[in-house]
Amino acid sequence: MTSILGVFWVHLNFLHINASKNGNKFFVDNTSTIEKGKQGTKGQKQIYEENKSTIKFYMLMSLIAEGIYVALNVLLFWETFTTFYIMVIAFSSLVYFGCLQLMKSMAKPIFSESGALIDGGIDLNMEGGGFAETIKDCIILTAIVQSISILSDYCLLFWLLAPIQCARLLWINFLGPWFFQPAPPEVDEKKQRKMERRQKISYKMAR
């Protein structure tokens, strides 16, 4: 069973590398694009094509992970196949569907009336991460957890990494800066009065 999971992940990485090759560019992981030589600005057509390839890859990952989990549990562990596993399948399907729909919404292109591409959508592979990277990480985490949970149900606890990561990002980007923002500088009363007088004088002169 372990060998089946290993072949599964090797096959996914192989498909991703081959599907992502394009001229001087090649993917070294699931989220970043490295370009030989100087890296230029992406055109809308390139963003559109790369987004399609990215969505296709993560959809394939979702289908394979879900298919292996369902097939092995039904064929090999049917006697212990309870409502709990149905809930796991339903939850993982909801995660895959929601994440893929978000990616499609972000990468939705805009075409002119003549069919020409105007906007390729948000770049799902942009450098520096962003919300798209969080979505892709969620799919990867779900696929890994679902696959290794075939060996032990306790592996499903790794799903808790998702809310932990969300809480960390929430603290770093919103709560932390809000709680620890520096206090506004105190204004000297004498200086404040002088400024008010100058404003009054300038206002009277303007009239």
C-alpha positions as CSV (number, residue, x, y, z in Angstrom):
1,M,0.0,0.0,0.0
2,T,2.8,2.4,0.8
3,S,4.4,1.7,-2.6
4,I,1.1,2.6,-4.3
5,L,1.1,6.0,-2.5
6,G,4.7,6.5,-3.5
7,V,4.0,5.8,-7.1
8,F,1.0,8.1,-7.0
9,W,3.0,11.2,-5.8
10,V,5.9,10.5,-8.2
11,H,3.5,10.3,-11.0
12,L,1.8,13.6,-10.1
13,N,5.2,15.4,-9.9
14,F,6.2,13.9,-13.3
15,L,3.0,15.1,-14.9
16,H,3.4,18.6,-13.4
17,I,6.9,19.0,-14.6
18,N,6.1,17.8,-18.2
19,A,2.9,19.8,-18.4
20,S,4.7,23.0,-17.2
21,K,7.6,23.0,-19.6
22,N,7.4,26.0,-21.9
23,G,10.5,27.3,-23.8
24,N,13.0,28.6,-21.3
25,K,10.7,28.0,-18.3
26,F,10.4,25.0,-16.1
27,F,8.7,24.4,-12.8
28,V,10.8,23.2,-9.9
29,D,7.9,22.8,-7.5
30,N,4.2,23.1,-7.5
31,T,4.0,26.9,-6.9
32,S,6.9,28.7,-8.5
33,T,8.2,29.3,-12.0
34,I,11.9,29.7,-12.6
35,E,13.1,31.2,-15.8
36,K,16.6,30.9,-17.2
37,G,18.3,34.2,-17.7
38,K,16.5,37.5,-17.1
39,Q,12.9,37.2,-16.1
40,G,10.5,39.5,-18.0
41,T,6.9,40.6,-17.4
42,K,4.3,37.9,-18.2
43,G,1.9,38.6,-21.0
44,Q,-1.9,38.0,-20.6
45,K,-1.8,35.0,-22.9
46,Q,1.0,33.4,-20.9
47,I,-0.9,34.0,-17.6
48,Y,-4.0,32.5,-19.2
49,E,-2.2,29.4,-20.4
50,E,-0.3,28.9,-17.1
51,N,-3.5,29.3,-15.1
52,K,-5.2,26.6,-17.2
53,S,-2.3,24.3,-16.6
54,T,-2.2,25.0,-12.9
55,I,-6.0,24.4,-12.5
56,K,-5.7,21.2,-14.5
57,F,-2.9,19.9,-12.4
58,Y,-4.6,20.5,-9.0
59,M,-7.9,19.1,-10.3
60,L,-6.0,16.0,-11.4
61,M,-4.3,15.8,-7.9
62,S,-7.7,16.1,-6.3
63,L,-9.3,13.4,-8.4
64,I,-6.5,10.9,-8.0
65,A,-6.2,11.4,-4.2
66,E,-10.0,11.1,-3.8
67,G,-10.2,8.1,-6.2
68,I,-7.4,6.2,-4.4
69,Y,-8.9,6.8,-1.0
70,V,-12.4,5.7,-2.0
71,A,-11.2,2.7,-4.0
72,L,-8.9,1.3,-1.3
73,N,-11.4,1.9,1.5
74,V,-14.2,0.2,-0.4
75,L,-12.2,-2.7,-1.9
76,L,-9.9,-3.5,1.0
77,F,-11.6,-2.2,4.1
78,W,-15.3,-2.6,3.3
79,E,-16.0,-4.4,6.5
80,T,-14.9,-1.3,8.5
81,F,-16.2,1.2,6.1
82,T,-18.5,3.3,8.4
83,T,-20.2,6.7,8.3
84,F,-17.0,8.3,9.6
85,Y,-15.2,7.5,6.3
86,I,-18.2,8.8,4.3
87,M,-17.9,12.1,6.2
88,V,-14.2,12.2,5.4
89,I,-14.9,11.7,1.7
90,A,-17.6,14.4,1.8
91,F,-15.4,16.9,3.6
92,S,-12.4,16.3,1.3
93,S,-14.7,16.6,-1.8
94,L,-16.0,19.9,-0.4
95,V,-12.5,21.2,0.2
96,Y,-11.4,20.2,-3.4
97,F,-14.5,21.7,-5.0
98,G,-14.3,24.9,-3.0
99,C,-10.6,25.5,-3.7
100,L,-10.9,24.7,-7.4
101,Q,-13.8,27.0,-7.8
102,L,-11.9,29.8,-6.1
103,M,-9.0,29.3,-8.4
104,K,-11.3,29.3,-11.5
105,S,-12.9,32.5,-10.2
106,M,-9.6,34.2,-9.7
107,A,-8.2,33.1,-13.1
108,K,-11.4,33.9,-15.0
109,P,-10.3,35.5,-18.3
110,I,-12.0,38.3,-20.2
111,F,-12.4,38.1,-23.9
112,S,-13.5,40.7,-26.4
113,E,-16.5,40.3,-28.7
114,S,-14.2,39.1,-31.4
115,G,-12.8,36.4,-29.1
116,A,-9.5,38.1,-28.4
117,L,-8.0,37.8,-25.0
118,I,-8.2,41.0,-23.0
119,D,-7.3,39.9,-19.5
120,G,-5.9,36.5,-18.5
121,G,-7.2,36.8,-14.9
122,I,-5.1,36.8,-11.7
123,D,-1.8,35.0,-12.0
124,L,-2.1,31.9,-9.9
125,N,1.7,31.4,-10.1
126,M,2.8,34.9,-9.2
127,E,6.0,35.3,-7.1
128,G,5.5,36.3,-3.5
129,G,2.7,33.9,-2.7
130,G,-0.7,35.5,-2.1
131,F,-4.2,34.0,-1.7
132,A,-3.7,31.6,-4.6
133,E,-0.8,30.0,-2.9
134,T,-2.9,29.4,0.2
135,I,-5.6,27.7,-1.9
136,K,-3.0,25.5,-3.5
137,D,-1.5,24.6,-0.2
138,C,-5.0,23.6,1.1
139,I,-5.4,21.2,-1.9
140,I,-2.0,19.7,-1.4
141,L,-2.5,19.3,2.4
142,T,-5.9,17.6,1.8
143,A,-4.5,15.3,-0.8
144,I,-1.5,14.3,1.4
145,V,-3.7,13.8,4.5
146,Q,-6.3,11.8,2.6
147,S,-3.6,9.6,1.1
148,I,-1.6,8.8,4.2
149,S,-4.8,8.4,6.3
150,I,-5.2,5.0,4.5
151,L,-2.4,3.8,6.6
152,S,-3.8,5.2,9.9
153,D,-6.9,7.2,10.8
154,Y,-4.8,9.3,13.1
155,C,-3.1,10.9,10.1
156,L,-6.3,12.8,9.6
157,L,-5.2,15.0,12.5
158,F,-2.8,16.6,10.2
159,W,-5.8,18.4,8.8
160,L,-5.6,20.7,11.8
161,L,-2.5,22.3,10.2
162,A,-5.0,24.2,8.0
163,P,-6.7,26.2,10.7
164,I,-3.4,26.6,12.5
165,Q,-1.9,28.2,9.4
166,C,-5.0,30.4,8.9
167,A,-4.7,31.6,12.5
168,R,-1.0,32.4,12.0
169,L,-1.7,34.4,8.8
170,L,-4.6,36.2,10.6
171,W,-2.3,37.2,13.4
172,I,0.6,38.2,11.2
173,N,-1.4,40.3,8.7
174,F,-4.2,41.7,10.8
175,L,-4.4,41.1,14.6
176,G,-0.7,41.5,15.4
177,P,-0.2,44.8,13.6
178,W,-3.5,46.1,15.1
179,F,-2.6,45.2,18.7
180,F,1.0,46.3,18.5
181,Q,0.7,49.4,16.4
182,P,2.7,52.3,17.8
183,A,0.8,55.0,19.7
184,P,0.3,58.3,17.9
185,P,3.0,60.9,18.9
186,E,1.9,63.3,21.6
187,V,1.5,66.9,20.4
188,D,2.9,69.7,22.6
189,E,0.1,72.0,23.7
190,K,2.2,75.1,23.1
191,K,3.1,74.1,19.6
192,Q,-0.5,73.2,19.0
193,R,-1.6,76.7,20.0
194,K,1.0,78.3,17.8
195,M,-0.2,76.3,14.8
196,E,-3.8,77.2,15.5
197,R,-2.8,80.9,15.7
198,R,-0.9,80.7,12.4
199,Q,-3.8,79.1,10.7
200,K,-6.2,81.8,12.0
201,I,-3.8,84.5,10.8
202,S,-3.3,82.9,7.4
203,Y,-7.1,82.5,7.1
204,K,-7.7,86.2,7.9
205,M,-5.1,87.3,5.4
206,A,-6.6,85.1,2.7
207,R,-10.0,86.8,3.3
